[in-house]
Amino acid sequence: MRILLALAAALALCGNAYAGGNAANGKAISEKVCGACHGVDGGKPIAPENPILAGQYSDYIVKALRDYKSGKRANPIMKGMADPLSRKDIDDLAAWFSSQHSTLHFQR
């Protein structure tokens, strides 16, 4: 039983691993970098192939941007957008987009 409780506590902490970003800074970055294709709040992409970012899990956004930056995830446009972003910029963007209301899932 103790092992299960320790595992549950560890998983709960992992879910908040990227919660340290600053959403206000993320909004400012989004206005310059992301808004043209995804909408400033991430909820109104200009084309159907552009994903909705609003309401997305912050850890997913962090991983995706880091993967674009490293080339692990291949998309020349996103690589160009992610390359100049610092780790802090990525954390801030993740905080911003994850704090937005979305049709991705029900917000509670």
ChimeraX attribute file (.defattr): number of C-alpha atoms within 10 A of each C-alpha:
attribute: neighborCount
match mode: 1-to-1
recipient: residues
	/A:1	6
	/A:2	7
	/A:3	8
	/A:4	9
	/A:5	10
	/A:6	11
	/A:7	12
	/A:8	12
	/A:9	11
	/A:10	11
	/A:11	12
	/A:12	11
	/A:13	10
	/A:14	12
	/A:15	12
	/A:16	12
	/A:17	13
	/A:18	18
	/A:19	17
	/A:20	13
	/A:21	20
	/A:22	17
	/A:23	20
	/A:24	13
	/A:25	16
	/A:26	22
	/A:27	22
	/A:28	17
	/A:29	19
	/A:30	22
	/A:31	13
	/A:32	10
	/A:33	16
	/A:34	21
	/A:35	19
	/A:36	14
	/A:37	16
	/A:38	21
	/A:39	19
	/A:40	23
	/A:41	24
	/A:42	26
	/A:43	21
	/A:44	19
	/A:45	19
	/A:46	14
	/A:47	9
	/A:48	9
	/A:49	8
	/A:50	13
	/A:51	15
	/A:52	21
	/A:53	28
	/A:54	24
	/A:55	23
	/A:56	24
	/A:57	18
	/A:58	28
	/A:59	18
	/A:60	14
	/A:61	20
	/A:62	19
	/A:63	15
	/A:64	17
	/A:65	24
	/A:66	20
	/A:67	17
	/A:68	20
	/A:69	22
	/A:70	13
	/A:71	15
	/A:72	12
	/A:73	15
	/A:74	12
	/A:75	13
	/A:76	12
	/A:77	9
	/A:78	17
	/A:79	19
	/A:80	12
	/A:81	15
	/A:82	22
	/A:83	14
	/A:84	10
	/A:85	17
	/A:86	12
	/A:87	13
	/A:88	14
	/A:89	20
	/A:90	24
	/A:91	26
	/A:92	27
	/A:93	29
	/A:94	31
	/A:95	28
	/A:96	28
	/A:97	26
	/A:98	23
	/A:99	17
	/A:100	16
	/A:101	18
	/A:102	19
	/A:103	11
	/A:104	12
	/A:105	9
	/A:106	8
	/A:107	10
	/A:108	4
